[in-house]
């Protein structure tokens, strides 16, 4: 006989923020960008610019849903982030 899973108690997991890390910056320049939802660090100029574009698209799409980051489910955040990366890529 199969056991029933115990119901979880407590609040649902929430995303407090997103960190983007660029690993290809070899020019010695420190690049850091902060938005309400993300912190982006490192990367070459090109990589950091792509991360910035992704952050902007992500923020715009979150705003279109009328939500703050903490109000969005983990699943929503992942979906929005993937969509922003695809459009930037």
Backbone as XML, in Angstrom:
<?xml version="1.0"?>
<chain id="A" units="angstrom">
  <residue number="1" name="UNK">
    <atom name="N" x="0.837" y="-1.171" z="0.000"/>
    <atom name="CA" x="0.000" y="0.000" z="0.000"/>
    <atom name="C" x="0.890" y="1.246" z="0.000"/>
  </residue>
  <residue number="2" name="UNK">
    <atom name="N" x="0.621" y="2.200" z="-0.881"/>
    <atom name="CA" x="1.430" y="3.413" z="-1.002"/>
    <atom name="C" x="1.107" y="4.394" z="0.117"/>
  </residue>
  <residue number="3" name="UNK">
    <atom name="N" x="2.146" y="5.043" z="0.586"/>
    <atom name="CA" x="1.964" y="6.062" z="1.621"/>
    <atom name="C" x="1.573" y="7.384" z="0.994"/>
  </residue>
  <residue number="4" name="UNK">
    <atom name="N" x="0.788" y="8.124" z="1.726"/>
    <atom name="CA" x="0.461" y="9.476" z="1.293"/>
    <atom name="C" x="1.564" y="10.402" z="1.773"/>
  </residue>
  <residue number="5" name="UNK">
    <atom name="N" x="1.889" y="11.377" z="0.949"/>
    <atom name="CA" x="2.897" y="12.345" z="1.345"/>
    <atom name="C" x="2.319" y="13.266" z="2.419"/>
  </residue>
  <residue number="6" name="UNK">
    <atom name="N" x="3.154" y="13.589" z="3.371"/>
    <atom name="CA" x="2.731" y="14.521" z="4.412"/>
    <atom name="C" x="2.634" y="15.915" z="3.812"/>
  </residue>
  <residue number="7" name="UNK">
    <atom name="N" x="1.632" y="16.658" z="4.236"/>
    <atom name="CA" x="1.478" y="18.024" z="3.748"/>
    <atom name="C" x="2.540" y="18.898" z="4.372"/>
  </residue>
  <residue number="8" name="UNK">
    <atom name="N" x="3.105" y="19.753" z="3.551"/>
    <atom name="CA" x="4.109" y="20.686" z="4.038"/>
    <atom name="C" x="3.414" y="21.851" z="4.721"/>
  </residue>
  <residue number="9" name="UNK">
    <atom name="N" x="3.996" y="22.301" z="5.790"/>
    <atom name="CA" x="3.463" y="23.467" z="6.471"/>
    <atom name="C" x="4.445" y="24.614" z="6.333"/>
  </residue>
  <residue number="10" name="UNK">
    <atom name="N" x="3.978" y="25.797" z="6.537"/>
    <atom name="CA" x="4.835" y="26.969" z="6.439"/>
    <atom name="C" x="4.671" y="27.669" z="5.112"/>
  </residue>
  <residue number="11" name="UNK">
    <atom name="N" x="5.351" y="28.769" z="4.979"/>
    <atom name="CA" x="5.211" y="29.560" z="3.749"/>
    <atom name="C" x="5.867" y="28.889" z="2.547"/>
  </residue>
  <residue number="12" name="UNK">
    <atom name="N" x="5.342" y="29.205" z="1.390"/>
    <atom name="CA" x="5.927" y="28.692" z="0.143"/>
    <atom name="C" x="7.280" y="29.364" z="-0.070"/>
  </residue>
  <residue number="13" name="UNK">
    <atom name="N" x="8.202" y="28.694" z="-0.737"/>
    <atom name="CA" x="9.504" y="29.311" z="-1.000"/>
    <atom name="C" x="9.337" y="30.584" z="-1.828"/>
  </residue>
  <residue number="14" name="UNK">
    <atom name="N" x="10.154" y="31.565" z="-1.544"/>
    <atom name="CA" x="10.115" y="32.831" z="-2.282"/>
    <atom name="C" x="11.510" y="33.150" z="-2.795"/>
  </residue>
  <residue number="15" name="UNK">
    <atom name="N" x="11.559" y="33.856" z="-3.905"/>
    <atom name="CA" x="12.837" y="34.280" z="-4.467"/>
    <atom name="C" x="13.106" y="35.693" z="-3.959"/>
  </residue>
  <residue number="16" name="UNK">
    <atom name="N" x="14.221" y="35.872" z="-3.273"/>
    <atom name="CA" x="14.585" y="37.183" z="-2.737"/>
    <atom name="C" x="15.363" y="38.006" z="-3.750"/>
  </residue>
  <residue number="17" name="UNK">
    <atom name="N" x="16.055" y="37.337" z="-4.669"/>
    <atom name="CA" x="16.842" y="38.042" z="-5.666"/>
    <atom name="C" x="17.523" y="37.062" z="-6.593"/>
  </residue>
  <residue number="18" name="UNK">
    <atom name="N" x="18.104" y="37.601" z="-7.661"/>
    <atom name="CA" x="18.800" y="36.791" z="-8.645"/>
    <atom name="C" x="20.210" y="37.363" z="-8.803"/>
  </residue>
  <residue number="19" name="UNK">
    <atom name="N" x="21.193" y="36.480" z="-8.863"/>
    <atom name="CA" x="22.582" y="36.895" z="-9.062"/>
    <atom name="C" x="23.057" y="36.372" z="-10.406"/>
  </residue>
  <residue number="20" name="UNK">
    <atom name="N" x="23.628" y="37.271" z="-11.204"/>
    <atom name="CA" x="24.213" y="36.891" z="-12.486"/>
    <atom name="C" x="25.717" y="37.076" z="-12.404"/>
  </residue>
  <residue number="21" name="UNK">
    <atom name="N" x="26.468" y="36.057" z="-12.815"/>
    <atom name="CA" x="27.924" y="36.113" z="-12.739"/>
    <atom name="C" x="28.516" y="35.850" z="-14.118"/>
  </residue>
  <residue number="22" name="UNK">
    <atom name="N" x="29.293" y="36.799" z="-14.597"/>
    <atom name="CA" x="30.016" y="36.627" z="-15.857"/>
    <atom name="C" x="31.422" y="36.168" z="-15.543"/>
  </residue>
  <residue number="23" name="UNK">
    <atom name="N" x="31.860" y="35.109" z="-16.181"/>
    <atom name="CA" x="33.160" y="34.511" z="-15.859"/>
    <atom name="C" x="34.234" y="34.776" z="-16.908"/>
  </residue>
  <residue number="24" name="UNK">
    <atom name="N" x="33.908" y="35.536" z="-17.948"/>
    <atom name="CA" x="34.870" y="35.710" z="-19.028"/>
    <atom name="C" x="35.572" y="37.069" z="-19.023"/>
  </residue>
  <residue number="25" name="UNK">
    <atom name="N" x="35.512" y="37.796" z="-17.936"/>
    <atom name="CA" x="36.154" y="39.110" z="-17.878"/>
    <atom name="C" x="37.628" y="38.996" z="-17.554"/>
  </residue>
  <residue number="26" name="UNK">
    <atom name="N" x="38.482" y="39.229" z="-18.527"/>
    <atom name="CA" x="39.920" y="39.094" z="-18.320"/>
    <atom name="C" x="40.653" y="40.426" z="-18.445"/>
  </residue>
  <residue number="27" name="UNK">
    <atom name="N" x="39.890" y="41.530" z="-18.575"/>
    <atom name="CA" x="40.535" y="42.825" z="-18.788"/>
    <atom name="C" x="40.819" y="43.580" z="-17.490"/>
  </residue>
  <residue number="28" name="UNK">
    <atom name="N" x="40.494" y="42.985" z="-16.346"/>
    <atom name="CA" x="40.759" y="43.615" z="-15.057"/>
    <atom name="C" x="39.728" y="44.650" z="-14.650"/>
  </residue>
  <residue number="29" name="UNK">
    <atom name="N" x="38.738" y="44.886" z="-15.486"/>
    <atom name="CA" x="37.687" y="45.866" z="-15.181"/>
    <atom name="C" x="36.632" y="45.225" z="-14.286"/>
  </residue>
  <residue number="30" name="UNK">
    <atom name="N" x="36.219" y="45.921" z="-13.242"/>
    <atom name="CA" x="35.160" y="45.416" z="-12.357"/>
    <atom name="C" x="33.821" y="45.936" z="-12.838"/>
  </residue>
  <residue number="31" name="UNK">
    <atom name="N" x="32.945" y="45.031" z="-13.159"/>
    <atom name="CA" x="31.620" y="45.407" z="-13.631"/>
    <atom name="C" x="30.584" y="44.913" z="-12.636"/>
  </residue>
  <residue number="32" name="UNK">
    <atom name="N" x="29.765" y="45.836" z="-12.162"/>
    <atom name="CA" x="28.700" y="45.500" z="-11.220"/>
    <atom name="C" x="27.470" y="46.310" z="-11.606"/>
  </residue>
  <residue number="33" name="UNK">
    <atom name="N" x="26.348" y="45.643" z="-11.723"/>
    <atom name="CA" x="25.075" y="46.299" z="-12.018"/>
    <atom name="C" x="24.044" y="45.783" z="-11.021"/>
  </residue>
  <residue number="34" name="UNK">
    <atom name="N" x="23.246" y="46.693" z="-10.485"/>
    <atom name="CA" x="22.180" y="46.306" z="-9.555"/>
    <atom name="C" x="20.841" y="46.806" z="-10.075"/>
  </residue>
  <residue number="35" name="UNK">
    <atom name="N" x="19.849" y="45.938" z="-10.033"/>
    <atom name="CA" x="18.468" y="46.316" z="-10.297"/>
    <atom name="C" x="17.687" y="45.956" z="-9.040"/>
  </residue>
  <residue number="36" name="UNK">
    <atom name="N" x="16.394" y="46.206" z="-9.059"/>
    <atom name="CA" x="15.578" y="45.831" z="-7.902"/>
    <atom name="C" x="15.576" y="44.318" z="-7.694"/>
  </residue>
  <residue number="37" name="UNK">
    <atom name="N" x="15.692" y="43.567" z="-8.782"/>
    <atom name="CA" x="15.591" y="42.116" z="-8.701"/>
    <atom name="C" x="16.929" y="41.396" z="-8.770"/>
  </residue>
  <residue number="38" name="UNK">
    <atom name="N" x="17.942" y="42.030" z="-9.357"/>
    <atom name="CA" x="19.187" y="41.318" z="-9.659"/>
    <atom name="C" x="20.438" y="42.089" z="-9.266"/>
  </residue>
  <residue number="39" name="UNK">
    <atom name="N" x="21.492" y="41.311" z="-9.086"/>
    <atom name="CA" x="22.843" y="41.847" z="-8.974"/>
    <atom name="C" x="23.671" y="41.108" z="-10.011"/>
  </residue>
  <residue number="40" name="UNK">
    <atom name="N" x="24.341" y="41.864" z="-10.877"/>
    <atom name="CA" x="25.159" y="41.291" z="-11.946"/>
    <atom name="C" x="26.605" y="41.665" z="-11.681"/>
  </residue>
  <residue number="41" name="UNK">
    <atom name="N" x="27.489" y="40.690" z="-11.729"/>
    <atom name="CA" x="28.905" y="40.955" z="-11.487"/>
    <atom name="C" x="29.762" y="40.261" z="-12.533"/>
  </residue>
  <residue number="42" name="UNK">
    <atom name="N" x="30.856" y="40.942" z="-12.891"/>
    <atom name="CA" x="31.861" y="40.336" z="-13.748"/>
    <atom name="C" x="31.487" y="40.265" z="-15.201"/>
  </residue>
  <residue number="43" name="UNK">
    <atom name="N" x="32.300" y="39.514" z="-15.909"/>
    <atom name="CA" x="32.112" y="39.305" z="-17.330"/>
    <atom name="C" x="32.835" y="40.334" z="-18.161"/>
  </residue>
  <residue number="44" name="UNK">
    <atom name="N" x="33.023" y="40.003" z="-19.402"/>
    <atom name="CA" x="33.581" y="40.955" z="-20.362"/>
    <atom name="C" x="32.533" y="42.043" z="-20.598"/>
  </residue>
  <residue number="45" name="UNK">
    <atom name="N" x="32.903" y="43.078" z="-21.291"/>
    <atom name="CA" x="31.951" y="44.149" z="-21.590"/>
    <atom name="C" x="30.732" y="43.586" z="-22.326"/>
  </residue>
  <residue number="46" name="UNK">
    <atom name="N" x="30.980" y="42.702" z="-23.297"/>
    <atom name="CA" x="29.890" y="42.111" z="-24.082"/>
    <atom name="C" x="28.984" y="41.230" z="-23.214"/>
  </residue>
  <residue number="47" name="UNK">
    <atom name="N" x="29.577" y="40.388" z="-22.409"/>
    <atom name="CA" x="28.800" y="39.498" z="-21.540"/>
    <atom name="C" x="27.989" y="40.298" z="-20.533"/>
  </residue>
  <residue number="48" name="UNK">
    <atom name="N" x="28.603" y="41.298" z="-19.932"/>
    <atom name="CA" x="27.900" y="42.090" z="-18.930"/>
    <atom name="C" x="26.727" y="42.842" z="-19.568"/>
  </residue>
  <residue number="49" name="UNK">
    <atom name="N" x="26.928" y="43.324" z="-20.776"/>
    <atom name="CA" x="25.844" y="44.008" z="-21.482"/>
    <atom name="C" x="24.674" y="43.054" z="-21.737"/>
  </residue>
  <residue number="50" name="UNK">
    <atom name="N" x="24.965" y="41.819" z="-22.123"/>
    <atom name="CA" x="23.896" y="40.825" z="-22.330"/>
    <atom name="C" x="23.168" y="40.533" z="-21.020"/>
  </residue>
  <residue number="51" name="UNK">
    <atom name="N" x="23.926" y="40.447" z="-19.920"/>
    <atom name="CA" x="23.287" y="40.220" z="-18.620"/>
    <atom name="C" x="22.386" y="41.399" z="-18.263"/>
  </residue>
  <residue number="52" name="UNK">
    <atom name="N" x="22.822" y="42.620" z="-18.571"/>
    <atom name="CA" x="22.008" y="43.806" z="-18.303"/>
    <atom name="C" x="20.718" y="43.775" z="-19.119"/>
  </residue>
  <residue number="53" name="UNK">
    <atom name="N" x="20.812" y="43.413" z="-20.389"/>
    <atom name="CA" x="19.624" y="43.298" z="-21.235"/>
    <atom name="C" x="18.659" y="42.263" z="-20.676"/>
  </residue>
  <residue number="54" name="UNK">
    <atom name="N" x="19.205" y="41.145" z="-20.217"/>
    <atom name="CA" x="18.374" y="40.100" z="-19.609"/>
    <atom name="C" x="17.678" y="40.636" z="-18.371"/>
  </residue>
  <residue number="55" name="UNK">
    <atom name="N" x="18.407" y="41.358" z="-17.532"/>
    <atom name="CA" x="17.830" y="41.917" z="-16.302"/>
    <atom name="C" x="16.705" y="42.895" z="-16.627"/>
  </residue>
  <residue number="56" name="UNK">
    <atom name="N" x="16.904" y="43.711" z="-17.648"/>
    <atom name="CA" x="15.869" y="44.676" z="-18.039"/>
    <atom name="C" x="14.619" y="43.959" z="-18.524"/>
  </residue>
  <residue number="57" name="UNK">
    <atom name="N" x="14.797" y="42.987" z="-19.406"/>
    <atom name="CA" x="13.639" y="42.225" z="-19.923"/>
    <atom name="C" x="12.909" y="41.500" z="-18.791"/>
  </residue>
  <residue number="58" name="UNK">
    <atom name="N" x="13.684" y="40.904" z="-17.894"/>
    <atom name="CA" x="13.096" y="40.194" z="-16.764"/>
    <atom name="C" x="12.248" y="41.151" z="-15.931"/>
  </residue>
  <residue number="59" name="UNK">
    <atom name="N" x="12.807" y="42.307" z="-15.593"/>
    <atom name="CA" x="12.075" y="43.293" z="-14.796"/>
    <atom name="C" x="10.820" y="43.787" z="-15.490"/>
  </residue>
  <residue number="60" name="UNK">
    <atom name="N" x="10.916" y="44.031" z="-16.793"/>
    <atom name="CA" x="9.747" y="44.488" z="-17.556"/>
    <atom name="C" x="8.648" y="43.431" z="-17.572"/>
  </residue>
  <residue number="61" name="UNK">
    <atom name="N" x="9.029" y="42.178" z="-17.780"/>
    <atom name="CA" x="8.032" y="41.104" z="-17.824"/>
    <atom name="C" x="7.403" y="40.861" z="-16.455"/>
  </residue>
  <residue number="62" name="UNK">
    <atom name="N" x="8.181" y="41.010" z="-15.407"/>
    <atom name="CA" x="7.644" y="40.883" z="-14.052"/>
    <atom name="C" x="6.643" y="42.009" z="-13.790"/>
  </residue>
  <residue number="63" name="UNK">
    <atom name="N" x="6.999" y="43.213" z="-14.227"/>
    <atom name="CA" x="6.119" y="44.372" z="-14.060"/>
    <atom name="C" x="4.815" y="44.186" z="-14.842"/>
  </residue>
  <residue number="64" name="UNK">
    <atom name="N" x="4.903" y="43.602" z="-16.053"/>
    <atom name="CA" x="3.700" y="43.345" z="-16.849"/>
    <atom name="C" x="2.730" y="42.437" z="-16.114"/>
  </residue>
  <residue number="65" name="UNK">
    <atom name="N" x="3.278" y="41.547" z="-15.299"/>
    <atom name="CA" x="2.426" y="40.656" z="-14.501"/>
    <atom name="C" x="1.906" y="41.339" z="-13.242"/>
  </residue>
  <residue number="66" name="UNK">
    <atom name="N" x="2.381" y="42.544" z="-13.005"/>
    <atom name="CA" x="1.916" y="43.302" z="-11.846"/>
    <atom name="C" x="2.407" y="42.750" z="-10.525"/>
  </residue>
  <residue number="67" name="UNK">
    <atom name="N" x="3.613" y="42.190" z="-10.537"/>
    <atom name="CA" x="4.132" y="41.553" z="-9.328"/>
    <atom name="C" x="5.518" y="42.060" z="-8.976"/>
  </residue>
  <residue number="68" name="UNK">
    <atom name="N" x="5.792" y="42.039" z="-7.695"/>
    <atom name="CA" x="7.160" y="42.229" z="-7.219"/>
    <atom name="C" x="7.806" y="40.849" z="-7.214"/>
  </residue>
  <residue number="69" name="UNK">
    <atom name="N" x="9.134" y="40.808" z="-7.157"/>
    <atom name="CA" x="9.842" y="39.527" z="-7.218"/>
    <atom name="C" x="9.374" y="38.575" z="-6.126"/>
  </residue>
  <residue number="70" name="UNK">
    <atom name="N" x="9.242" y="39.053" z="-4.910"/>
    <atom name="CA" x="8.833" y="38.182" z="-3.796"/>
    <atom name="C" x="7.397" y="37.666" z="-3.930"/>
  </residue>
  <residue number="71" name="UNK">
    <atom name="N" x="6.593" y="38.330" z="-4.745"/>
    <atom name="CA" x="5.214" y="37.890" z="-4.950"/>
    <atom name="C" x="5.103" y="36.800" z="-6.008"/>
  </residue>
  <residue number="72" name="UNK">
    <atom name="N" x="6.118" y="36.681" z="-6.835"/>
    <atom name="CA" x="6.111" y="35.682" z="-7.909"/>
    <atom name="C" x="6.550" y="34.334" z="-7.358"/>
  </residue>
  <residue number="73" name="UNK">
    <atom name="N" x="5.951" y="33.291" z="-7.876"/>
    <atom name="CA" x="6.354" y="31.949" z="-7.463"/>
    <atom name="C" x="7.729" y="31.631" z="-8.042"/>
  </residue>
  <residue number="74" name="UNK">
    <atom name="N" x="8.380" y="30.654" z="-7.466"/>
    <atom name="CA" x="9.676" y="30.228" z="-7.979"/>
    <atom name="C" x="9.543" y="29.812" z="-9.436"/>
  </residue>
  <residue number="75" name="UNK">
    <atom name="N" x="8.501" y="29.110" z="-9.752"/>
    <atom name="CA" x="8.261" y="28.663" z="-11.132"/>
    <atom name="C" x="8.128" y="29.856" z="-12.086"/>
  </residue>
  <residue number="76" name="UNK">
    <atom name="N" x="7.371" y="30.886" z="-11.659"/>
    <atom name="CA" x="7.218" y="32.080" z="-12.488"/>
    <atom name="C" x="8.558" y="32.772" z="-12.729"/>
  </residue>
  <residue number="77" name="UNK">
    <atom name="N" x="9.351" y="32.883" z="-11.678"/>
    <atom name="CA" x="10.653" y="33.540" z="-11.794"/>
    <atom name="C" x="11.527" y="32.790" z="-12.795"/>
  </residue>
  <residue number="78" name="UNK">
    <atom name="N" x="11.557" y="31.487" z="-12.697"/>
    <atom name="CA" x="12.365" y="30.687" z="-13.620"/>
    <atom name="C" x="11.859" y="30.865" z="-15.054"/>
  </residue>
  <residue number="79" name="UNK">
    <atom name="N" x="10.555" y="30.836" z="-15.252"/>
    <atom name="CA" x="9.984" y="31.010" z="-16.591"/>
    <atom name="C" x="10.334" y="32.382" z="-17.166"/>
  </residue>
  <residue number="80" name="UNK">
    <atom name="N" x="10.189" y="33.426" z="-16.356"/>
    <atom name="CA" x="10.493" y="34.779" z="-16.821"/>
    <atom name="C" x="11.976" y="34.944" z="-17.127"/>
  </residue>
  <residue number="81" name="UNK">
    <atom name="N" x="12.806" y="34.351" z="-16.308"/>
    <atom name="CA" x="14.249" y="34.435" z="-16.525"/>
    <atom name="C" x="14.642" y="33.709" z="-17.809"/>
  </residue>
  <residue number="82" name="UNK">
    <atom name="N" x="14.092" y="32.531" z="-18.016"/>
    <atom name="CA" x="14.377" y="31.786" z="-19.252"/>
    <atom name="C" x="13.928" y="32.561" z="-20.484"/>
  </residue>
  <residue number="83" name="UNK">
    <atom name="N" x="12.739" y="33.147" z="-20.410"/>
    <atom name="CA" x="12.226" y="33.919" z="-21.543"/>
    <atom name="C" x="13.113" y="35.128" z="-21.816"/>
  </residue>
  <residue number="84" name="UNK">
    <atom name="N" x="13.587" y="35.799" z="-20.779"/>
    <atom name="CA" x="14.460" y="36.963" z="-20.953"/>
    <atom name="C" x="15.790" y="36.560" z="-21.552"/>
  </residue>
  <residue number="85" name="UNK">
    <atom name="N" x="16.326" y="35.423" z="-21.140"/>
    <atom name="CA" x="17.600" y="34.946" z="-21.681"/>
    <atom name="C" x="17.459" y="34.584" z="-23.155"/>
  </residue>
  <residue number="86" name="UNK">
    <atom name="N" x="16.390" y="33.927" z="-23.523"/>
    <atom name="CA" x="16.165" y="33.525" z="-24.915"/>
    <atom name="C" x="16.084" y="34.757" z="-25.809"/>
  </residue>
  <residue number="87" name="UNK">
    <atom name="N" x="15.373" y="35.796" z="-25.383"/>
    <atom name="CA" x="15.228" y="37.008" z="-26.187"/>
    <atom name="C" x="16.538" y="37.761" z="-26.312"/>
  </residue>
  <residue number="88" name="UNK">
    <atom name="N" x="17.379" y="37.668" z="-25.285"/>
    <atom name="CA" x="18.657" y="38.374" z="-25.293"/>
    <atom name="C" x="19.705" y="37.619" z="-26.096"/>
  </residue>
  <residue number="89" name="UNK">
    <atom name="N" x="19.663" y="36.269" z="-25.971"/>
    <atom name="CA" x="20.657" y="35.394" z="-26.566"/>
    <atom name="C" x="20.942" y="35.654" z="-27.980"/>
  </residue>
</chain>
